[in-house]
Amino acid sequence: MSDSSTPDSSPQPTALKQTLGRYGIWSVGLRSEDPSRRSELTEAAAELEELGFGAVWLGGSSAARHAAPLIEATSTLTVGTSIQSIWQYEAKDSAASFAELEATHPGRFLLGLGVSHAKLAEQYRRPYSSLVAYLGALDEAGVPADRRLLAALGPKTLELSRDRAAGSIPYLVTPEHTAQARGILGETPLLAPELKVVLDPDPAHARTLARTALAMYLALPNYTNNFLRLGFTEADLTNGGSDRLIDAVFAWGDESSIRTRIDTYLSAGADHVALQLITDESRDTLPRDGWRRLAALLR
């Protein structure tokens, strides 16, 4: 399913695409500070590799230390941060963590970076300029541009993803955004959007789950402004999101409908899709049965 292969120590964009394959798993639950959960997380990562997923993307402001146990428990799985906030980790610390993990497991970790949100980071200021400066510090510390990705939504940051990174890992976007991003990035850089999936054919229940998951993001202007740029209206952003918005940023329904929706992102220009499974359970819970169902429908 993933068409994955063992990466070399410094993958170029084309090799990186082959390594990641078409499908990965995005999960908050696979990162934890609790040592008692280590075996649970590593067993899950090993199964995801066996299921054919080429990558795991660690949600929240994750870091290399969260990736290390999953990489150690697997053979070919790529692990990336989605995303690491530039406000939470100093560039020198990110570079040191990257270097340590690269020394022990070359080519297995991708540093996904983003500017987070004003409501979540007290020091939030001039986000674009701060991101440029952060990348400059990583350059000086020896972190290769082709081993980092940016969570880019707007045109300027997408251009930065093209020029100063291996590509982009946009979060909470539509196929239309994917097509626009590909136009800005050009053919070579990696484009790996996140997509939320609800394995439920019942429209009412699926959209209820989707609205619960979407609620926190509708309070963050970076996302709502992007929706408005994509042609949605303020009305689409109220009351948990209109059906139009829900159906645009979630894949829900039966297996055939979900597969078709995922393929829409690939047809729009994505190289890889990071699939986040939305369930009735906490985001920290590992939905392993659901991941198995996803793997089956993607074969």
Secondary structure, DSSP 8 states (H G I E B T S, - for coil): --------SS--HHHHHHHH-SEEEEESTT--S-GGGHHHHHHHHHHHHHHT--EEEEESS--HHHHHHHHHT-SS-EEEEE-EETTTS-HHHHHHHHHHHHHHSTT-EEEEEE---TTT-TT--SHHHHHHHHHHHHHHHT--GGGEEE---SHHHHHHHHHHSSEE---S--HHHHHHHHHHH-SSSEE--EEEEE----HHHHHHHHHHHHTTGGG-HHHHHHHHHTT--GGGGSTT--HHHHHHHEEESSHHHHHHHHHHHHHHT-S-EEEEE--SS-TTS--HHHHHHHHHHH-
